[in-house]
Amino acid sequence: MPSDYVENPEEVTLRRDRESGEWFVETRAPRRPGFYPQVQTRGQGAGSIRVTVGLANGDQKNLVFDSLEDVEFPLAGDAQGRFTQRERETLSIVVDRKNTGAIRSLHVRDGKR
């Protein structure tokens, strides 16, 4: 899985409300320096969910995610599981605060809603 080194990470977990379809911040926390999956640091690059992150230095970071995610489900016994797609309910993003400062704002637009 491709990853990026993040020196001063802040992780934000977003959750979609099942009734309204609106996205809200579930958790926000500093993390330890290290390698994080590019899907968290750069998004998926295509899809209907657009996250705009406003940063302390005035920059904005835009990440795009698919509204569907692959979910593995187990089979009986020792058989290897299979994958199916379901509507995405959570997103986790990681921003490097090293050169940008803290996250000042988050806006999520879901093109499917």
Contacts in CASP RR format, 6 or more apart in sequence:
PFRMAT RR
TARGET T0000
AUTHOR 0000-0000-0000
METHOD contacts of the structure
MODEL  1
MPSDYVENPEEVTLRRDRESGEWFVETRAPRRPGFYPQVQTRGQGAGSIR
VTVGLANGDQKNLVFDSLEDVEFPLAGDAQGRFTQRERETLSIVVDRKNT
GAIRSLHVRDGKR
1 37 0 8 1.000
1 38 0 8 1.000
2 37 0 8 1.000
2 38 0 8 1.000
3 35 0 8 1.000
3 36 0 8 1.000
3 37 0 8 1.000
3 38 0 8 1.000
3 41 0 8 1.000
4 35 0 8 1.000
4 36 0 8 1.000
4 38 0 8 1.000
4 41 0 8 1.000
4 42 0 8 1.000
5 33 0 8 1.000
5 34 0 8 1.000
5 35 0 8 1.000
6 31 0 8 1.000
6 33 0 8 1.000
6 34 0 8 1.000
6 35 0 8 1.000
6 36 0 8 1.000
6 41 0 8 1.000
6 94 0 8 1.000
6 96 0 8 1.000
7 33 0 8 1.000
7 34 0 8 1.000
7 96 0 8 1.000
7 98 0 8 1.000
8 30 0 8 1.000
8 33 0 8 1.000
8 96 0 8 1.000
8 97 0 8 1.000
8 98 0 8 1.000
9 30 0 8 1.000
9 31 0 8 1.000
9 32 0 8 1.000
9 33 0 8 1.000
9 34 0 8 1.000
9 36 0 8 1.000
9 94 0 8 1.000
9 95 0 8 1.000
9 96 0 8 1.000
9 97 0 8 1.000
10 28 0 8 1.000
10 29 0 8 1.000
10 30 0 8 1.000
10 31 0 8 1.000
10 94 0 8 1.000
10 95 0 8 1.000
10 97 0 8 1.000
10 102 0 8 1.000
10 103 0 8 1.000
11 27 0 8 1.000
11 28 0 8 1.000
11 29 0 8 1.000
11 30 0 8 1.000
11 31 0 8 1.000
11 40 0 8 1.000
11 92 0 8 1.000
11 93 0 8 1.000
11 94 0 8 1.000
12 25 0 8 1.000
12 27 0 8 1.000
12 28 0 8 1.000
12 53 0 8 1.000
12 92 0 8 1.000
12 93 0 8 1.000
12 94 0 8 1.000
12 95 0 8 1.000
12 103 0 8 1.000
12 106 0 8 1.000
13 25 0 8 1.000
13 26 0 8 1.000
13 27 0 8 1.000
13 28 0 8 1.000
13 90 0 8 1.000
13 91 0 8 1.000
13 92 0 8 1.000
14 23 0 8 1.000
14 24 0 8 1.000
14 25 0 8 1.000
14 26 0 8 1.000
14 51 0 8 1.000
14 90 0 8 1.000
14 91 0 8 1.000
14 92 0 8 1.000
14 93 0 8 1.000
14 106 0 8 1.000
14 108 0 8 1.000
15 23 0 8 1.000
15 24 0 8 1.000
15 26 0 8 1.000
15 89 0 8 1.000
15 90 0 8 1.000
16 22 0 8 1.000
16 23 0 8 1.000
16 87 0 8 1.000
16 88 0 8 1.000
16 89 0 8 1.000
16 90 0 8 1.000
16 110 0 8 1.000
17 23 0 8 1.000
17 24 0 8 1.000
18 89 0 8 1.000
21 110 0 8 1.000
21 113 0 8 1.000
23 49 0 8 1.000
23 91 0 8 1.000
23 108 0 8 1.000
23 110 0 8 1.000
25 106 0 8 1.000
26 90 0 8 1.000
28 103 0 8 1.000
31 94 0 8 1.000
36 94 0 8 1.000
39 65 0 8 1.000
40 92 0 8 1.000
40 93 0 8 1.000
40 94 0 8 1.000
41 93 0 8 1.000
41 94 0 8 1.000
41 95 0 8 1.000
41 96 0 8 1.000
42 63 0 8 1.000
43 63 0 8 1.000
43 64 0 8 1.000
43 65 0 8 1.000
43 93 0 8 1.000
44 64 0 8 1.000
44 65 0 8 1.000
44 66 0 8 1.000
45 63 0 8 1.000
45 64 0 8 1.000
45 65 0 8 1.000
46 64 0 8 1.000
46 66 0 8 1.000
47 64 0 8 1.000
47 65 0 8 1.000
47 66 0 8 1.000
47 67 0 8 1.000
48 66 0 8 1.000
48 67 0 8 1.000
48 110 0 8 1.000
48 111 0 8 1.000
48 112 0 8 1.000
49 64 0 8 1.000
49 65 0 8 1.000
49 66 0 8 1.000
49 67 0 8 1.000
49 88 0 8 1.000
49 91 0 8 1.000
49 108 0 8 1.000
49 109 0 8 1.000
49 110 0 8 1.000
49 111 0 8 1.000
49 112 0 8 1.000
50 62 0 8 1.000
50 63 0 8 1.000
50 64 0 8 1.000
50 65 0 8 1.000
50 108 0 8 1.000
50 109 0 8 1.000
50 110 0 8 1.000
50 111 0 8 1.000
51 62 0 8 1.000
51 63 0 8 1.000
51 64 0 8 1.000
51 65 0 8 1.000
51 91 0 8 1.000
51 93 0 8 1.000
51 106 0 8 1.000
51 107 0 8 1.000
51 108 0 8 1.000
52 60 0 8 1.000
52 61 0 8 1.000
52 62 0 8 1.000
52 105 0 8 1.000
52 106 0 8 1.000
52 107 0 8 1.000
52 108 0 8 1.000
52 109 0 8 1.000
53 60 0 8 1.000
53 61 0 8 1.000
53 62 0 8 1.000
53 63 0 8 1.000
53 93 0 8 1.000
53 95 0 8 1.000
53 103 0 8 1.000
53 105 0 8 1.000
53 106 0 8 1.000
54 60 0 8 1.000
54 61 0 8 1.000
54 103 0 8 1.000
54 104 0 8 1.000
54 105 0 8 1.000
54 106 0 8 1.000
55 61 0 8 1.000
55 95 0 8 1.000
55 97 0 8 1.000
55 100 0 8 1.000
55 101 0 8 1.000
55 102 0 8 1.000
55 103 0 8 1.000
55 104 0 8 1.000
56 97 0 8 1.000
56 100 0 8 1.000
56 101 0 8 1.000
56 102 0 8 1.000
56 103 0 8 1.000
56 104 0 8 1.000
57 99 0 8 1.000
57 100 0 8 1.000
57 101 0 8 1.000
58 100 0 8 1.000
58 104 0 8 1.000
59 100 0 8 1.000
61 95 0 8 1.000
61 100 0 8 1.000
63 93 0 8 1.000
65 88 0 8 1.000
65 91 0 8 1.000
66 88 0 8 1.000
67 87 0 8 1.000
67 88 0 8 1.000
67 110 0 8 1.000
67 111 0 8 1.000
67 112 0 8 1.000
68 85 0 8 1.000
68 86 0 8 1.000
68 87 0 8 1.000
68 88 0 8 1.000
69 85 0 8 1.000
69 86 0 8 1.000
69 88 0 8 1.000
70 83 0 8 1.000
70 84 0 8 1.000
70 85 0 8 1.000
71 83 0 8 1.000
71 84 0 8 1.000
71 85 0 8 1.000
71 86 0 8 1.000
72 81 0 8 1.000
72 82 0 8 1.000
72 83 0 8 1.000
73 81 0 8 1.000
73 82 0 8 1.000
73 83 0 8 1.000
73 84 0 8 1.000
74 81 0 8 1.000
75 81 0 8 1.000
75 82 0 8 1.000
91 108 0 8 1.000
95 103 0 8 1.000
97 103 0 8 1.000
END
